Amino acid sequence: MGECAGSPQFTHISFDDFRIVHDNLTGGNRTIRGRLVPFCLFTDPELARVGLNESEARKLAIPYRLARIPMAAVLRTRTLSETRGFHEGPNQCGY
């Protein structure tokens, strides 16, 4: 689906494209407008981000809140027994 839609070619985006098309074919009204696309670096530990980082938000004078979540709250870290540390990043107001 993603290759046809012209979206970024990531598996998770392709699956989201499918869900949008499926929902629209069955009476929904979904769009990709405003969709946030996560970027991932498959290292150990894995790194990912969605949207702006804290310094980018500050530079653009965009109000933000910093979200800090214990890694133990992330299901995959519990599955792998690697729950040490925190996940943090800016959470733009309105999201």
HTML snippet that shows the backbone in 3Dmol.js (N, CA, C, O; Angstrom):
<script src="https://3Dmol.org/build/3Dmol-min.js"></script>
<div id="view" style="width:600px;height:400px;position:relative"></div>
<script>
const pdb = `
ATOM      1  N   MET A   1       0.828  -1.190   0.000  1.00  0.00           N
ATOM      2  CA  MET A   1       0.000   0.000   0.000  1.00  0.00           C
ATOM      3  C   MET A   1       0.872   1.253   0.000  1.00  0.00           C
ATOM      4  O   MET A   1       0.604   2.196  -0.744  1.00  0.00           O
ATOM      5  N   GLY A   2       1.918   1.264   0.835  1.00  0.00           N
ATOM      6  CA  GLY A   2       2.742   2.460   0.965  1.00  0.00           C
ATOM      7  C   GLY A   2       3.464   2.843  -0.312  1.00  0.00           C
ATOM      8  O   GLY A   2       3.645   4.030  -0.584  1.00  0.00           O
ATOM      9  N   GLU A   3       3.883   1.856  -1.106  1.00  0.00           N
ATOM     10  CA  GLU A   3       4.595   2.157  -2.348  1.00  0.00           C
ATOM     11  C   GLU A   3       3.689   2.881  -3.332  1.00  0.00           C
ATOM     12  O   GLU A   3       4.165   3.689  -4.130  1.00  0.00           O
ATOM     13  N   CYS A   4       2.405   2.607  -3.288  1.00  0.00           N
ATOM     14  CA  CYS A   4       1.441   3.231  -4.198  1.00  0.00           C
ATOM     15  C   CYS A   4       1.006   4.606  -3.716  1.00  0.00           C
ATOM     16  O   CYS A   4       0.635   5.457  -4.525  1.00  0.00           O
ATOM     17  N   ALA A   5       1.046   4.832  -2.414  1.00  0.00           N
ATOM     18  CA  ALA A   5       0.514   6.062  -1.837  1.00  0.00           C
ATOM     19  C   ALA A   5       1.492   7.225  -1.922  1.00  0.00           C
ATOM     20  O   ALA A   5       1.093   8.380  -1.770  1.00  0.00           O
ATOM     21  N   GLY A   6       2.768   6.935  -2.163  1.00  0.00           N
ATOM     22  CA  GLY A   6       3.761   7.998  -2.180  1.00  0.00           C
ATOM     23  C   GLY A   6       4.213   8.421  -0.794  1.00  0.00           C
ATOM     24  O   GLY A   6       4.878   9.446  -0.644  1.00  0.00           O
ATOM     25  N   SER A   7       3.863   7.650   0.211  1.00  0.00           N
ATOM     26  CA  SER A   7       4.259   7.930   1.592  1.00  0.00           C
ATOM     27  C   SER A   7       5.704   7.510   1.811  1.00  0.00           C
ATOM     28  O   SER A   7       6.273   6.801   0.980  1.00  0.00           O
ATOM     29  N   PRO A   8       6.315   7.943   2.934  1.00  0.00           N
ATOM     30  CA  PRO A   8       7.646   7.419   3.270  1.00  0.00           C
ATOM     31  C   PRO A   8       7.591   5.901   3.310  1.00  0.00           C
ATOM     32  O   PRO A   8       6.629   5.327   3.819  1.00  0.00           O
ATOM     33  N   GLN A   9       8.607   5.252   2.783  1.00  0.00           N
ATOM     34  CA  GLN A   9       8.561   3.800   2.638  1.00  0.00           C
ATOM     35  C   GLN A   9       9.071   3.092   3.888  1.00  0.00           C
ATOM     36  O   GLN A   9      10.178   2.556   3.918  1.00  0.00           O
ATOM     37  N   PHE A  10       8.231   3.109   4.912  1.00  0.00           N
ATOM     38  CA  PHE A  10       8.460   2.389   6.153  1.00  0.00           C
ATOM     39  C   PHE A  10       7.301   1.427   6.341  1.00  0.00           C
ATOM     40  O   PHE A  10       6.174   1.734   5.951  1.00  0.00           O
ATOM     41  N   THR A  11       7.558   0.273   6.931  1.00  0.00           N
ATOM     42  CA  THR A  11       6.503  -0.721   7.145  1.00  0.00           C
ATOM     43  C   THR A  11       5.356  -0.147   7.958  1.00  0.00           C
ATOM     44  O   THR A  11       4.193  -0.364   7.618  1.00  0.00           O
ATOM     45  N   HIS A  12       5.662   0.585   9.032  1.00  0.00           N
ATOM     46  CA  HIS A  12       4.598   1.114   9.876  1.00  0.00           C
ATOM     47  C   HIS A  12       3.753   2.158   9.150  1.00  0.00           C
ATOM     48  O   HIS A  12       2.563   2.287   9.439  1.00  0.00           O
ATOM     49  N   ILE A  13       4.338   2.904   8.218  1.00  0.00           N
ATOM     50  CA  ILE A  13       3.575   3.884   7.442  1.00  0.00           C
ATOM     51  C   ILE A  13       2.697   3.178   6.420  1.00  0.00           C
ATOM     52  O   ILE A  13       1.547   3.562   6.205  1.00  0.00           O
ATOM     53  N   SER A  14       3.250   2.140   5.789  1.00  0.00           N
ATOM     54  CA  SER A  14       2.464   1.372   4.828  1.00  0.00           C
ATOM     55  C   SER A  14       1.249   0.754   5.499  1.00  0.00           C
ATOM     56  O   SER A  14       0.157   0.758   4.930  1.00  0.00           O
ATOM     57  N   PHE A  15       1.427   0.223   6.705  1.00  0.00           N
ATOM     58  CA  PHE A  15       0.304  -0.373   7.424  1.00  0.00           C
ATOM     59  C   PHE A  15      -0.720   0.704   7.787  1.00  0.00           C
ATOM     60  O   PHE A  15      -1.924   0.456   7.714  1.00  0.00           O
ATOM     61  N   ASP A  16      -0.260   1.886   8.174  1.00  0.00           N
ATOM     62  CA  ASP A  16      -1.188   2.969   8.477  1.00  0.00           C
ATOM     63  C   ASP A  16      -1.938   3.400   7.215  1.00  0.00           C
ATOM     64  O   ASP A  16      -3.134   3.687   7.280  1.00  0.00           O
ATOM     65  N   ASP A  17      -1.246   3.450   6.060  1.00  0.00           N
ATOM     66  CA  ASP A  17      -1.921   3.752   4.793  1.00  0.00           C
ATOM     67  C   ASP A  17      -3.032   2.748   4.532  1.00  0.00           C
ATOM     68  O   ASP A  17      -4.131   3.120   4.120  1.00  0.00           O
ATOM     69  N   PHE A  18      -2.742   1.465   4.775  1.00  0.00           N
ATOM     70  CA  PHE A  18      -3.764   0.430   4.593  1.00  0.00           C
ATOM     71  C   PHE A  18      -4.972   0.686   5.494  1.00  0.00           C
ATOM     72  O   PHE A  18      -6.114   0.603   5.045  1.00  0.00           O
ATOM     73  N   ARG A  19      -4.716   0.997   6.764  1.00  0.00           N
ATOM     74  CA  ARG A  19      -5.830   1.239   7.693  1.00  0.00           C
ATOM     75  C   ARG A  19      -6.675   2.429   7.253  1.00  0.00           C
ATOM     76  O   ARG A  19      -7.900   2.398   7.375  1.00  0.00           O
ATOM     77  N   ILE A  20      -6.034   3.474   6.743  1.00  0.00           N
ATOM     78  CA  ILE A  20      -6.766   4.652   6.274  1.00  0.00           C
ATOM     79  C   ILE A  20      -7.633   4.293   5.077  1.00  0.00           C
ATOM     80  O   ILE A  20      -8.812   4.646   5.038  1.00  0.00           O
ATOM     81  N   VAL A  21      -7.058   3.589   4.090  1.00  0.00           N
ATOM     82  CA  VAL A  21      -7.831   3.190   2.905  1.00  0.00           C
ATOM     83  C   VAL A  21      -8.968   2.261   3.307  1.00  0.00           C
ATOM     84  O   VAL A  21     -10.100   2.432   2.855  1.00  0.00           O
ATOM     85  N   HIS A  22      -8.675   1.284   4.150  1.00  0.00           N
ATOM     86  CA  HIS A  22      -9.715   0.343   4.592  1.00  0.00           C
ATOM     87  C   HIS A  22     -10.856   1.084   5.279  1.00  0.00           C
ATOM     88  O   HIS A  22     -12.026   0.856   4.969  1.00  0.00           O
ATOM     89  N   ASP A  23     -10.513   1.971   6.213  1.00  0.00           N
ATOM     90  CA  ASP A  23     -11.547   2.726   6.926  1.00  0.00           C
ATOM     91  C   ASP A  23     -12.380   3.573   5.959  1.00  0.00           C
ATOM     92  O   ASP A  23     -13.601   3.648   6.093  1.00  0.00           O
ATOM     93  N   ASN A  24     -11.722   4.207   4.987  1.00  0.00           N
ATOM     94  CA  ASN A  24     -12.449   5.050   4.038  1.00  0.00           C
ATOM     95  C   ASN A  24     -13.336   4.214   3.114  1.00  0.00           C
ATOM     96  O   ASN A  24     -14.409   4.671   2.719  1.00  0.00           O
ATOM     97  N   LEU A  25     -12.915   3.019   2.770  1.00  0.00           N
ATOM     98  CA  LEU A  25     -13.748   2.138   1.929  1.00  0.00           C
ATOM     99  C   LEU A  25     -14.958   1.605   2.687  1.00  0.00           C
ATOM    100  O   LEU A  25     -15.952   1.201   2.083  1.00  0.00           O
ATOM    101  N   THR A  26     -14.865   1.610   4.013  1.00  0.00           N
ATOM    102  CA  THR A  26     -15.974   1.090   4.817  1.00  0.00           C
ATOM    103  C   THR A  26     -16.734   2.215   5.533  1.00  0.00           C
ATOM    104  O   THR A  26     -17.325   2.000   6.591  1.00  0.00           O
ATOM    105  N   GLY A  27     -16.710   3.417   4.942  1.00  0.00           N
ATOM    106  CA  GLY A  27     -17.527   4.504   5.456  1.00  0.00           C
ATOM    107  C   GLY A  27     -16.815   5.530   6.308  1.00  0.00           C
ATOM    108  O   GLY A  27     -17.436   6.501   6.742  1.00  0.00           O
ATOM    109  N   GLY A  28     -15.528   5.344   6.563  1.00  0.00           N
ATOM    110  CA  GLY A  28     -14.783   6.303   7.386  1.00  0.00           C
ATOM    111  C   GLY A  28     -14.399   7.538   6.607  1.00  0.00           C
ATOM    112  O   GLY A  28     -14.719   7.670   5.425  1.00  0.00           O
ATOM    113  N   ASN A  29     -13.717   8.435   7.271  1.00  0.00           N
ATOM    114  CA  ASN A  29     -13.270   9.682   6.645  1.00  0.00           C
ATOM    115  C   ASN A  29     -11.904  10.058   7.211  1.00  0.00           C
ATOM    116  O   ASN A  29     -11.749  11.107   7.837  1.00  0.00           O
ATOM    117  N   ARG A  30     -10.921   9.195   6.986  1.00  0.00           N
ATOM    118  CA  ARG A  30      -9.575   9.429   7.525  1.00  0.00           C
ATOM    119  C   ARG A  30      -8.666  10.011   6.465  1.00  0.00           C
ATOM    120  O   ARG A  30      -8.921   9.876   5.268  1.00  0.00           O
ATOM    121  N   THR A  31      -7.598  10.662   6.914  1.00  0.00           N
ATOM    122  CA  THR A  31      -6.626  11.270   6.020  1.00  0.00           C
ATOM    123  C   THR A  31      -5.230  11.145   6.623  1.00  0.00           C
ATOM    124  O   THR A  31      -5.082  10.847   7.808  1.00  0.00           O
ATOM    125  N   ILE A  32      -4.213  11.375   5.802  1.00  0.00           N
ATOM    126  CA  ILE A  32      -2.844  11.382   6.320  1.00  0.00           C
ATOM    127  C   ILE A  32      -2.418  12.788   6.736  1.00  0.00           C
ATOM    128  O   ILE A  32      -1.310  12.971   7.240  1.00  0.00           O
ATOM    129  N   ARG A  33      -3.278  13.776   6.533  1.00  0.00           N
ATOM    130  CA  ARG A  33      -2.952  15.155   6.892  1.00  0.00           C
ATOM    131  C   ARG A  33      -2.617  15.232   8.382  1.00  0.00           C
ATOM    132  O   ARG A  33      -3.392  14.779   9.224  1.00  0.00           O
ATOM    133  N   GLY A  34      -1.482  15.796   8.692  1.00  0.00           N
ATOM    134  CA  GLY A  34      -1.076  15.957  10.078  1.00  0.00           C
ATOM    135  C   GLY A  34      -0.471  14.708  10.710  1.00  0.00           C
ATOM    136  O   GLY A  34      -0.169  14.701  11.903  1.00  0.00           O
ATOM    137  N   ARG A  35      -0.294  13.660   9.926  1.00  0.00           N
ATOM    138  CA  ARG A  35       0.250  12.411  10.483  1.00  0.00           C
ATOM    139  C   ARG A  35       1.712  12.603  10.869  1.00  0.00           C
ATOM    140  O   ARG A  35       2.508  13.117  10.084  1.00  0.00           O
ATOM    141  N   LEU A  36       2.052  12.191  12.066  1.00  0.00           N
ATOM    142  CA  LEU A  36       3.434  12.229  12.528  1.00  0.00           C
ATOM    143  C   LEU A  36       4.119  10.939  12.104  1.00  0.00           C
ATOM    144  O   LEU A  36       3.569   9.854  12.294  1.00  0.00           O
ATOM    145  N   VAL A  37       5.310  11.046  11.536  1.00  0.00           N
ATOM    146  CA  VAL A  37       6.049   9.879  11.066  1.00  0.00           C
ATOM    147  C   VAL A  37       7.248   9.657  11.981  1.00  0.00           C
ATOM    148  O   VAL A  37       8.142  10.501  12.046  1.00  0.00           O
ATOM    149  N   PRO A  38       7.275   8.521  12.694  1.00  0.00           N
ATOM    150  CA  PRO A  38       8.428   8.236  13.544  1.00  0.00           C
ATOM    151  C   PRO A  38       9.637   7.824  12.710  1.00  0.00           C
ATOM    152  O   PRO A  38       9.506   7.154  11.686  1.00  0.00           O
ATOM    153  N   PHE A  39      10.798   8.233  13.161  1.00  0.00           N
ATOM    154  CA  PHE A  39      12.050   7.817  12.550  1.00  0.00           C
ATOM    155  C   PHE A  39      12.759   6.917  13.542  1.00  0.00           C
ATOM    156  O   PHE A  39      12.828   7.237  14.729  1.00  0.00           O
ATOM    157  N   CYS A  40      13.289   5.794  13.073  1.00  0.00           N
ATOM    158  CA  CYS A  40      13.881   4.789  13.953  1.00  0.00           C
ATOM    159  C   CYS A  40      15.307   4.494  13.528  1.00  0.00           C
ATOM    160  O   CYS A  40      15.641   4.523  12.344  1.00  0.00           O
ATOM    161  N   LEU A  41      16.138   4.210  14.514  1.00  0.00           N
ATOM    162  CA  LEU A  41      17.502   3.755  14.292  1.00  0.00           C
ATOM    163  C   LEU A  41      17.616   2.420  15.004  1.00  0.00           C
ATOM    164  O   LEU A  41      17.586   2.371  16.233  1.00  0.00           O
ATOM    165  N   PHE A  42      17.746   1.337  14.249  1.00  0.00           N
ATOM    166  CA  PHE A  42      17.704   0.007  14.823  1.00  0.00           C
ATOM    167  C   PHE A  42      19.088  -0.400  15.326  1.00  0.00           C
ATOM    168  O   PHE A  42      19.782  -1.221  14.727  1.00  0.00           O
ATOM    169  N   THR A  43      19.457   0.215  16.458  1.00  0.00           N
ATOM    170  CA  THR A  43      20.697  -0.097  17.150  1.00  0.00           C
ATOM    171  C   THR A  43      20.320  -0.809  18.441  1.00  0.00           C
ATOM    172  O   THR A  43      19.148  -1.121  18.649  1.00  0.00           O
ATOM    173  N   ASP A  44      21.277  -1.070  19.299  1.00  0.00           N
ATOM    174  CA  ASP A  44      20.980  -1.667  20.588  1.00  0.00           C
ATOM    175  C   ASP A  44      21.569  -0.764  21.667  1.00  0.00           C
ATOM    176  O   ASP A  44      22.785  -0.770  21.860  1.00  0.00           O
ATOM    177  N   PRO A  45      20.756   0.007  22.372  1.00  0.00           N
ATOM    178  CA  PRO A  45      19.293   0.030  22.330  1.00  0.00           C
ATOM    179  C   PRO A  45      18.802   0.785  21.105  1.00  0.00           C
ATOM    180  O   PRO A  45      19.530   1.590  20.524  1.00  0.00           O
ATOM    181  N   GLU A  46      17.555   0.517  20.718  1.00  0.00           N
ATOM    182  CA  GLU A  46      16.955   1.195  19.579  1.00  0.00           C
ATOM    183  C   GLU A  46      16.661   2.645  19.939  1.00  0.00           C
ATOM    184  O   GLU A  46      16.341   2.961  21.085  1.00  0.00           O
ATOM    185  N   LEU A  47      16.772   3.509  18.962  1.00  0.00           N
ATOM    186  CA  LEU A  47      16.469   4.922  19.150  1.00  0.00           C
ATOM    187  C   LEU A  47      15.387   5.310  18.154  1.00  0.00           C
ATOM    188  O   LEU A  47      15.384   4.847  17.014  1.00  0.00           O
ATOM    189  N   ALA A  48      14.477   6.153  18.588  1.00  0.00           N
ATOM    190  CA  ALA A  48      13.417   6.624  17.699  1.00  0.00           C
ATOM    191  C   ALA A  48      12.999   8.017  18.112  1.00  0.00           C
ATOM    192  O   ALA A  48      13.243   8.459  19.235  1.00  0.00           O
ATOM    193  N   ARG A  49      12.358   8.701  17.169  1.00  0.00           N
ATOM    194  CA  ARG A  49      11.829  10.019  17.486  1.00  0.00           C
ATOM    195  C   ARG A  49      10.662  10.327  16.576  1.00  0.00           C
ATOM    196  O   ARG A  49      10.563   9.819  15.460  1.00  0.00           O
ATOM    197  N   VAL A  50       9.769  11.183  17.086  1.00  0.00           N
ATOM    198  CA  VAL A  50       8.621  11.654  16.323  1.00  0.00           C
ATOM    199  C   VAL A  50       8.569  13.160  16.492  1.00  0.00           C
ATOM    200  O   VAL A  50       8.596  13.656  17.618  1.00  0.00           O
ATOM    201  N   GLY A  51       8.494  13.889  15.399  1.00  0.00           N
ATOM    202  CA  GLY A  51       8.369  15.342  15.486  1.00  0.00           C
ATOM    203  C   GLY A  51       9.678  16.015  15.844  1.00  0.00           C
ATOM    204  O   GLY A  51      10.762  15.483  15.603  1.00  0.00           O
ATOM    205  N   LEU A  52       9.555  17.189  16.419  1.00  0.00           N
ATOM    206  CA  LEU A  52      10.722  18.004  16.766  1.00  0.00           C
ATOM    207  C   LEU A  52      11.382  17.508  18.038  1.00  0.00           C
ATOM    208  O   LEU A  52      10.731  16.914  18.897  1.00  0.00           O
ATOM    209  N   ASN A  53      12.695  17.758  18.154  1.00  0.00           N
ATOM    210  CA  ASN A  53      13.328  17.523  19.447  1.00  0.00           C
ATOM    211  C   ASN A  53      13.263  18.819  20.251  1.00  0.00           C
ATOM    212  O   ASN A  53      12.815  19.847  19.742  1.00  0.00           O
ATOM    213  N   GLU A  54      13.701  18.771  21.486  1.00  0.00           N
ATOM    214  CA  GLU A  54      13.554  19.913  22.386  1.00  0.00           C
ATOM    215  C   GLU A  54      14.257  21.162  21.867  1.00  0.00           C
ATOM    216  O   GLU A  54      13.685  22.251  21.921  1.00  0.00           O
ATOM    217  N   SER A  55      15.473  21.031  21.371  1.00  0.00           N
ATOM    218  CA  SER A  55      16.198  22.223  20.899  1.00  0.00           C
ATOM    219  C   SER A  55      15.554  22.805  19.645  1.00  0.00           C
ATOM    220  O   SER A  55      15.568  24.023  19.464  1.00  0.00           O
ATOM    221  N   GLU A  56      14.986  21.962  18.768  1.00  0.00           N
ATOM    222  CA  GLU A  56      14.293  22.479  17.582  1.00  0.00           C
ATOM    223  C   GLU A  56      13.035  23.249  17.968  1.00  0.00           C
ATOM    224  O   GLU A  56      12.764  24.313  17.412  1.00  0.00           O
ATOM    225  N   ALA A  57      12.269  22.718  18.914  1.00  0.00           N
ATOM    226  CA  ALA A  57      11.051  23.401  19.380  1.00  0.00           C
ATOM    227  C   ALA A  57      11.415  24.741  20.015  1.00  0.00           C
ATOM    228  O   ALA A  57      10.750  25.746  19.767  1.00  0.00           O
ATOM    229  N   ARG A  58      12.466  24.757  20.829  1.00  0.00           N
ATOM    230  CA  ARG A  58      12.898  26.000  21.485  1.00  0.00           C
ATOM    231  C   ARG A  58      13.344  27.024  20.440  1.00  0.00           C
ATOM    232  O   ARG A  58      12.979  28.196  20.522  1.00  0.00           O
ATOM    233  N   LYS A  59      14.138  26.579  19.454  1.00  0.00           N
ATOM    234  CA  LYS A  59      14.645  27.471  18.405  1.00  0.00           C
ATOM    235  C   LYS A  59      13.510  28.098  17.597  1.00  0.00           C
ATOM    236  O   LYS A  59      13.600  29.258  17.195  1.00  0.00           O
ATOM    237  N   LEU A  60      12.443  27.332  17.360  1.00  0.00           N
ATOM    238  CA  LEU A  60      11.293  27.820  16.592  1.00  0.00           C
ATOM    239  C   LEU A  60      10.253  28.512  17.473  1.00  0.00           C
ATOM    240  O   LEU A  60       9.187  28.903  16.996  1.00  0.00           O
ATOM    241  N   ALA A  61      10.568  28.660  18.756  1.00  0.00           N
ATOM    242  CA  ALA A  61       9.669  29.298  19.730  1.00  0.00           C
ATOM    243  C   ALA A  61       8.303  28.615  19.767  1.00  0.00           C
ATOM    244  O   ALA A  61       7.270  29.277  19.876  1.00  0.00           O
ATOM    245  N   ILE A  62       8.310  27.285  19.675  1.00  0.00           N
ATOM    246  CA  ILE A  62       7.080  26.500  19.754  1.00  0.00           C
ATOM    247  C   ILE A  62       6.929  26.009  21.185  1.00  0.00           C
ATOM    248  O   ILE A  62       7.829  25.352  21.707  1.00  0.00           O
ATOM    249  N   PRO A  63       5.806  26.316  21.831  1.00  0.00           N
ATOM    250  CA  PRO A  63       5.603  25.833  23.205  1.00  0.00           C
ATOM    251  C   PRO A  63       5.631  24.300  23.238  1.00  0.00           C
ATOM    252  O   PRO A  63       5.092  23.645  22.347  1.00  0.00           O
ATOM    253  N   TYR A  64       6.249  23.750  24.249  1.00  0.00           N
ATOM    254  CA  TYR A  64       6.317  22.290  24.378  1.00  0.00           C
ATOM    255  C   TYR A  64       6.360  21.922  25.845  1.00  0.00           C
ATOM    256  O   TYR A  64       6.646  22.750  26.710  1.00  0.00           O
ATOM    257  N   ARG A  65       6.067  20.662  26.102  1.00  0.00           N
ATOM    258  CA  ARG A  65       6.246  20.073  27.430  1.00  0.00           C
ATOM    259  C   ARG A  65       7.174  18.892  27.249  1.00  0.00           C
ATOM    260  O   ARG A  65       7.089  18.186  26.244  1.00  0.00           O
ATOM    261  N   LEU A  66       8.041  18.670  28.186  1.00  0.00           N
ATOM    262  CA  LEU A  66       8.961  17.545  28.115  1.00  0.00           C
ATOM    263  C   LEU A  66       8.318  16.347  28.795  1.00  0.00           C
ATOM    264  O   LEU A  66       7.970  16.407  29.974  1.00  0.00           O
ATOM    265  N   ALA A  67       8.162  15.262  28.049  1.00  0.00           N
ATOM    266  CA  ALA A  67       7.583  14.035  28.599  1.00  0.00           C
ATOM    267  C   ALA A  67       8.725  13.092  28.948  1.00  0.00           C
ATOM    268  O   ALA A  67       9.608  12.846  28.126  1.00  0.00           O
ATOM    269  N   ARG A  68       8.708  12.567  30.167  1.00  0.00           N
ATOM    270  CA  ARG A  68       9.738  11.630  30.609  1.00  0.00           C
ATOM    271  C   ARG A  68       9.031  10.395  31.141  1.00  0.00           C
ATOM    272  O   ARG A  68       8.293  10.463  32.124  1.00  0.00           O
ATOM    273  N   ILE A  69       9.261   9.274  30.487  1.00  0.00           N
ATOM    274  CA  ILE A  69       8.550   8.031  30.792  1.00  0.00           C
ATOM    275  C   ILE A  69       9.569   6.962  31.192  1.00  0.00           C
ATOM    276  O   ILE A  69      10.544   6.754  30.469  1.00  0.00           O
ATOM    277  N   PRO A  70       9.373   6.288  32.313  1.00  0.00           N
ATOM    278  CA  PRO A  70      10.282   5.190  32.671  1.00  0.00           C
ATOM    279  C   PRO A  70      10.224   4.100  31.605  1.00  0.00           C
ATOM    280  O   PRO A  70       9.145   3.744  31.131  1.00  0.00           O
ATOM    281  N   MET A  71      11.368   3.582  31.238  1.00  0.00           N
ATOM    282  CA  MET A  71      11.393   2.534  30.219  1.00  0.00           C
ATOM    283  C   MET A  71      10.579   1.321  30.646  1.00  0.00           C
ATOM    284  O   MET A  71      10.121   0.563  29.790  1.00  0.00           O
ATOM    285  N   ALA A  72      10.388   1.118  31.938  1.00  0.00           N
ATOM    286  CA  ALA A  72       9.570   0.003  32.422  1.00  0.00           C
ATOM    287  C   ALA A  72       8.117   0.134  31.963  1.00  0.00           C
ATOM    288  O   ALA A  72       7.371  -0.845  31.985  1.00  0.00           O
ATOM    289  N   ALA A  73       7.708   1.342  31.548  1.00  0.00           N
ATOM    290  CA  ALA A  73       6.349   1.547  31.051  1.00  0.00           C
ATOM    291  C   ALA A  73       6.216   1.159  29.578  1.00  0.00           C
ATOM    292  O   ALA A  73       5.105   1.139  29.048  1.00  0.00           O
ATOM    293  N   VAL A  74       7.321   0.852  28.915  1.00  0.00           N
ATOM    294  CA  VAL A  74       7.309   0.457  27.506  1.00  0.00           C
ATOM    295  C   VAL A  74       7.281  -1.071  27.448  1.00  0.00           C
ATOM    296  O   VAL A  74       8.205  -1.736  27.917  1.00  0.00           O
ATOM    297  N   LEU A  75       6.216  -1.615  26.870  1.00  0.00           N
ATOM    298  CA  LEU A  75       5.997  -3.062  26.885  1.00  0.00           C
ATOM    299  C   LEU A  75       7.203  -3.853  26.401  1.00  0.00           C
ATOM    300  O   LEU A  75       7.569  -4.855  27.016  1.00  0.00           O
ATOM    301  N   ARG A  76       7.823  -3.423  25.317  1.00  0.00           N
ATOM    302  CA  ARG A  76       8.936  -4.195  24.763  1.00  0.00           C
ATOM    303  C   ARG A  76      10.102  -4.300  25.747  1.00  0.00           C
ATOM    304  O   ARG A  76      10.762  -5.338  25.800  1.00  0.00           O
ATOM    305  N   THR A  77      10.369  -3.252  26.523  1.00  0.00           N
ATOM    306  CA  THR A  77      11.482  -3.313  27.470  1.00  0.00           C
ATOM    307  C   THR A  77      11.211  -4.339  28.559  1.00  0.00           C
ATOM    308  O   THR A  77      12.134  -4.998  29.040  1.00  0.00           O
ATOM    309  N   ARG A  78       9.941  -4.478  28.951  1.00  0.00           N
ATOM    310  CA  ARG A  78       9.598  -5.500  29.947  1.00  0.00           C
ATOM    311  C   ARG A  78       9.736  -6.891  29.344  1.00  0.00           C
ATOM    312  O   ARG A  78      10.194  -7.817  30.014  1.00  0.00           O
ATOM    313  N   THR A  79       9.346  -7.040  28.092  1.00  0.00           N
ATOM    314  CA  THR A  79       9.469  -8.333  27.412  1.00  0.00           C
ATOM    315  C   THR A  79      10.927  -8.768  27.333  1.00  0.00           C
ATOM    316  O   THR A  79      11.240  -9.946  27.505  1.00  0.00           O
ATOM    317  N   LEU A  80      11.816  -7.812  27.073  1.00  0.00           N
ATOM    318  CA  LEU A  80      13.247  -8.109  26.942  1.00  0.00           C
ATOM    319  C   LEU A  80      14.004  -8.024  28.261  1.00  0.00           C
ATOM    320  O   LEU A  80      15.214  -8.246  28.292  1.00  0.00           O
ATOM    321  N   SER A  81      13.308  -7.706  29.353  1.00  0.00           N
ATOM    322  CA  SER A  81      13.928  -7.504  30.671  1.00  0.00           C
ATOM    323  C   SER A  81      15.026  -6.458  30.615  1.00  0.00           C
ATOM    324  O   SER A  81      16.074  -6.617  31.242  1.00  0.00           O
ATOM    325  N   GLU A  82      14.791  -5.384  29.864  1.00  0.00           N
ATOM    326  CA  GLU A  82      15.733  -4.269  29.754  1.00  0.00           C
ATOM    327  C   GLU A  82      14.994  -2.975  30.083  1.00  0.00           C
ATOM    328  O   GLU A  82      14.782  -2.136  29.208  1.00  0.00           O
ATOM    329  N   THR A  83      14.608  -2.820  31.333  1.00  0.00           N
ATOM    330  CA  THR A  83      13.738  -1.715  31.737  1.00  0.00           C
ATOM    331  C   THR A  83      14.480  -0.527  32.342  1.00  0.00           C
ATOM    332  O   THR A  83      13.844   0.398  32.848  1.00  0.00           O
ATOM    333  N   ARG A  84      15.797  -0.534  32.300  1.00  0.00           N
ATOM    334  CA  ARG A  84      16.568   0.554  32.907  1.00  0.00           C
ATOM    335  C   ARG A  84      16.500   1.819  32.055  1.00  0.00           C
ATOM    336  O   ARG A  84      16.548   1.736  30.827  1.00  0.00           O
ATOM    337  N   GLY A  85      16.391   2.964  32.672  1.00  0.00           N
ATOM    338  CA  GLY A  85      16.464   4.235  31.968  1.00  0.00           C
ATOM    339  C   GLY A  85      15.120   4.892  31.732  1.00  0.00           C
ATOM    340  O   GLY A  85      14.092   4.473  32.263  1.00  0.00           O
ATOM    341  N   PHE A  86      15.159   5.941  30.914  1.00  0.00           N
ATOM    342  CA  PHE A  86      13.982   6.756  30.642  1.00  0.00           C
ATOM    343  C   PHE A  86      13.869   7.023  29.149  1.00  0.00           C
ATOM    344  O   PHE A  86      14.854   6.995  28.411  1.00  0.00           O
ATOM    345  N   HIS A  87      12.654   7.278  28.735  1.00  0.00           N
ATOM    346  CA  HIS A  87      12.367   7.767  27.392  1.00  0.00           C
ATOM    347  C   HIS A  87      11.919   9.200  27.601  1.00  0.00           C
ATOM    348  O   HIS A  87      11.030   9.452  28.414  1.00  0.00           O
ATOM    349  N   GLU A  88      12.512  10.142  26.889  1.00  0.00           N
ATOM    350  CA  GLU A  88      12.053  11.511  27.067  1.00  0.00           C
ATOM    351  C   GLU A  88      12.150  12.269  25.767  1.00  0.00           C
ATOM    352  O   GLU A  88      12.932  11.933  24.878  1.00  0.00           O
ATOM    353  N   GLY A  89      11.348  13.287  25.681  1.00  0.00           N
ATOM    354  CA  GLY A  89      11.338  14.152  24.513  1.00  0.00           C
ATOM    355  C   GLY A  89      10.257  15.186  24.655  1.00  0.00           C
ATOM    356  O   GLY A  89       9.379  15.060  25.509  1.00  0.00           O
ATOM    357  N   PRO A  90      10.310  16.236  23.805  1.00  0.00           N
ATOM    358  CA  PRO A  90       9.296  17.271  23.909  1.00  0.00           C
ATOM    359  C   PRO A  90       7.959  16.768  23.426  1.00  0.00           C
ATOM    360  O   PRO A  90       7.881  15.985  22.479  1.00  0.00           O
ATOM    361  N   ASN A  91       6.917  17.213  24.072  1.00  0.00           N
ATOM    362  CA  ASN A  91       5.557  16.902  23.663  1.00  0.00           C
ATOM    363  C   ASN A  91       4.924  18.227  23.293  1.00  0.00           C
ATOM    364  O   ASN A  91       4.553  19.003  24.173  1.00  0.00           O
ATOM    365  N   GLN A  92       4.794  18.502  21.985  1.00  0.00           N
ATOM    366  CA  GLN A  92       4.265  19.782  21.559  1.00  0.00           C
ATOM    367  C   GLN A  92       2.851  19.956  22.062  1.00  0.00           C
ATOM    368  O   GLN A  92       2.048  19.023  22.039  1.00  0.00           O
ATOM    369  N   CYS A  93       2.558  21.137  22.508  1.00  0.00           N
ATOM    370  CA  CYS A  93       1.211  21.429  23.010  1.00  0.00           C
ATOM    371  C   CYS A  93       0.194  21.150  21.916  1.00  0.00           C
ATOM    372  O   CYS A  93       0.422  21.483  20.753  1.00  0.00           O
ATOM    373  N   GLY A  94      -0.895  20.558  22.272  1.00  0.00           N
ATOM    374  CA  GLY A  94      -1.961  20.265  21.327  1.00  0.00           C
ATOM    375  C   GLY A  94      -1.927  18.853  20.808  1.00  0.00           C
ATOM    376  O   GLY A  94      -2.838  18.442  20.090  1.00  0.00           O
ATOM    377  N   TYR A  95      -0.902  18.094  21.150  1.00  0.00           N
ATOM    378  CA  TYR A  95      -0.824  16.689  20.693  1.00  0.00           C
ATOM    379  C   TYR A  95      -0.990  15.765  21.862  1.00  0.00           C
ATOM    380  O   TYR A  95      -0.956  14.546  21.695  1.00  0.00           O
TER     381      TYR A  95
END
`;
const viewer = $3Dmol.createViewer("view");
viewer.addModel(pdb, "pdb");
viewer.setStyle({}, {cartoon: {color: "spectrum"}});
viewer.zoomTo();
viewer.render();
</script>
